[in-house]
Amino acid sequence: MAFLSGFIAIIGLPNVGKSTLLNQILHRKVAIVTPKPQTTRNRVLGIYHGQGFQMVFIDTPGIHKTGTALHRSMVESAMATLQEVDTILLMVDPRHRHPPVPALIMNKLKAVKKRCIAAINKIDLIKKDRLLPLIGWLQQEGNFDAIVPISALKADGINLLMAELKKGLQPGPRFFPEDMVTDQSRAFLIAEIIREKIYYLTREEIPYSSAVTTDRLDYDSEKNLLYVSARIHVETEFQKKILVGKRGRMIKSIGTAARLELEKLFDFRVYLDLFVRVEKNWSKNTSALRRLGY
């Protein structure tokens, strides 16, 4: 039998569970997850290896109204992905008010004329009588090859969703080696884990005004220790003061939380140095966005 493969874009509004689904499918954390919207800023690639097939998933930033150069970059990245894949997986949160999917997204799905599947996520958080009307609306407004209710967090319905996604695979090459789960560099993943902890431990504008870059990575094989130097970029001195915290407590909490997760992820000890730098209005500056990896 021919080997099957294909690229699948995961799209949707912010905070519908795209990254949670990808991590659940891969049984490994490749995308950061927080309760706050607009956590994902870059496209994240994850590779699922099955018996005789390979699915290459692209987790995209949430599609939303843009207000800054950063937000425009995020939405443009998500929209561009639709042209590059074989199948589009639209994730829907049934708790959203009607319509649960903006006309912009539905019209774009119709225009690209790709195989499309809708996954209604978070079904564990709604009453069952809300599900049928939503399925009916999706059938009427979209041209979906399948509509699958799931709970990405609890892995409910994932097998059925994967079976539907496999139907869209075509005879093709193994794009990535079997031991490869993501194309992310270690430096990128470390920066993302640190940014995740900022989202969890700070409030208001701080998470959205912060970016993280990894400056230095040194691994000592004898000590089984990774030395990491990373920089948190913020836009104002006030934000820096909040991130550092009184007597350095906030930056210490962020560093500790990130270090513990990195040690669990990499299975070796991590020494993490964090520094905070003010880069005024970086989220509105296209050259700064490129320098920071957006």
N, C-alpha and C positions, 0 to 999 in steps of 0.2 A: 504494500500500500504506500502511496505517496505521502511524504511528510507534509503536514499542514502548518501554516503560519499566517499571522496577520497582525496589524496594528489597530489598537482600540483606544479612542479618546474618551476620557471620562469628563463630562462637562455638567454644568448646572449653576444655580445661584450660589452665593457664598454660604458656607456652613450647612450644606445639605448632606455631608458625609462622604464626599469623594475620597479624601485621603484615608478615612477610616476603612472604607471598602477596599482600597488598594492594599493597605496593610493586612487586612483580613484575608484577602485572596492569596497573598504571598507568604502569610504566616511569619512575617518579619516587618519591622518598622523601617520603611524607606521614606515616608512622608510624615511631617510633624502634624499633630492634631491638637486643637484647643477648642474650647467652647465659643471663642470669639470669631466673628466673621472675618473674611479676607486674611486668613492665616497663610494660605499657600500663595506665594508670589512668583515662583518659577515653575515651569513645567517639570514634573518629576516622572521619570521613566522607570517602570517596574516590569520584570520579565517573569512570566509564569511558564514553567516547563512541565508539559504533560506527556503521556505516553504517545509518541508519534506526532506531537504538535507543540507549538510554541505561541503563546499570546504575549504581545508586547503592549502594555498599558501605558498611556500617557495621562497622568493626573494634571489637570489644568487649574489655574486660578479661577475663583468664582467670577461669573459674569455679572457686573453691576454698573451703576452709573458712575462715570469717571469724573474726578474733581482735580486730580493732580497728574503730573507726568508719570508718576509711579503707577497710579491706577490705570491710566491709558495703556501703559506698557503691559500690565497684567491682562487686561481684557483683550488687547490685540494679540497677545500670545495665545490666549485660549481660542479665539476665533480662527487664527491662522492654523491651528492644529486640525481643524475640521477638514481642511483640504489635503492633509498629509496621511490620513488613516483610511482603513478599510471599513471600520465599523464605528459608529458613534453611540456611546452609552450615556443617555441623559438621566441624571439623578434628580428626583423630585422629593421634596419634603411635603407630606400630606397636611402638615399643620399650617402651611402658608395660606394666606387668604386667596380667594379666587381673583384672577387666575393664578394658579400656582407656578406657571411658567410664562414669562413675558412674551409678547408677540414677537419681539426682536429675535429671541432664541428659536421659537417655533418656525418663523419664516426662514431663518438661516438654515435650519435642518431640512426644510423642504427644498431650498435652493441648491444645496450641495448634492442631493440625490445619492446619498450613501445609505447603506444598511443601518437602521437606527433601532435601538432598543431602549425602552424606558424602564428604569428601576425606581419603584416607589419605596423610598427608604423610611426607616423609623416607624414601621408599622406596629412596633411594640408600644408606641406612645400615643396611639389613637384608638378610638372605638371602631369596630369593624364596619359599622354602618356608614362611615365616611369614605371607605375604600372604593365601593362600587361606583358612586358618582364620579370620583376622580378617574377611575379607569375609563368610564364612559366619556368623560371630557377629553382625555388623552386620545381615545380612539377617534373621536369626532374632529379634534383640532390638529392631530398629527398623523403622520404616515408611518407608524411604528410596526416593525416586524414582530415584536413581542413586547408585552408589558408584564413586568415581574415584580410583585411585592416582596420586599426584603427587610431585614434588620441587619445592617452591616456590623453594628456593635455586637450583636448576639449571634452572628453567623446564620441567621434564619433565612432560608431561601437562596443562599449563595450557590448551592449545587445546581439548582434549577437555572439560575442566572448564568452560570458557567456553561451549562449545556446549551443554552440559547446563543451565547457568544461563540461557542465552538462551531455552530452551524454556519457562521460567517467566515470561517477560515478557508483559505484556498491552498492548493498545492504550491509549495514554495520552500525557500531555504530556511535553515536554522540561522536566524539573524545574529544571535548571541550564543556564546558557549554555555553549556549546561550548568556550570558553576557560577554563572553571573546572574544576579537578581536585580541589579540596578546599575545605571551608568554613572551614578553620582560619585564624585571623589570623596575621600575621607574628610578633606578640608571643608567641602560644602556641607556634608552631613553634620559635622561638628558645629559649624556656624548655625545651621538650622535648629539643632537641639538647644543651643544657647538661646536662640530667638524664641523658641517655644516656651522656655522657662520665663522669659521676659513677659510673654503673653499671659502666663498663669499668675505671675507674682506682682504685676503692676496693673494700673488701671488707666481709664480715660485715654488720653492721646498718646501715652508713652509707648505702648506696643506698636502703634501705627507710625510712630516717628522714629523708630529704632531699626537699624540694620546691623548686621554682624559680619565681619570678615575674619578669616583665620590668617594670622600673620606668620606663624611658625609652627612646624610639627617636627619633633625629634623623637625617634623611638630608640630606647635603650633595651636591647634584647637580653642583656645579662640581668637587668633589674625587672624586665617585663613591664616597662614603664614608658608611657607616651607623654612627652612634655608638649603642652599646647599653649600658645600665646594667641589670644583673640582680642579683637577690638569691637566695641559697641559704638556705633555712630548715632548720634542724636542731633536735633536741629537747634536746640537752645541750651543756654547755661542752666536754666531752670529745670529742664528735663534731665540734664546731667546730674544735678543735685539730687533729684528724686531717685534716679537709678543708683547712685552711689549710696544714698541713704545716710541716716544719722550714724556717725562713727563707722561708716562703711557696711552697715548691716544688710542693706538691700543687695548690693553687688556680691556680698559674701553668700547670701541665700541663693541668688541666681547661679553663682559659680558652684556651690555645693550640689544643688539639684541637677545641674548639667553634668557635673563630674560623675555623680552616682549613676546616671543613666548611660553615660558614655562607657563607663567601666563594665556595666552589664551588657551593653551592646557589643563591645570589642573584646571582652573577656581578658582584659589586662588593666593594670593600674593606670590612672591618668592624673597628671599634675596640670592644673588649669590656671593660667594667669589671665585675668580679664582687665581691660583698660577701657575707659569711656572717653570718647572724643566728640567735640562739638563740630559739626559740619553744617553750617547754616543752610536751611531750606534744601537739603539734599534730595528730598522726595519730589521737588519741583524742578530740579536741574538735570537735564538729559545726560550731560557729560558725567555728573556725579553718579547717576543711575548706572551707567555703563561701567564705571570704575568699581561700583559696589556689586556688580553681577546681575543687574536687572535689565 
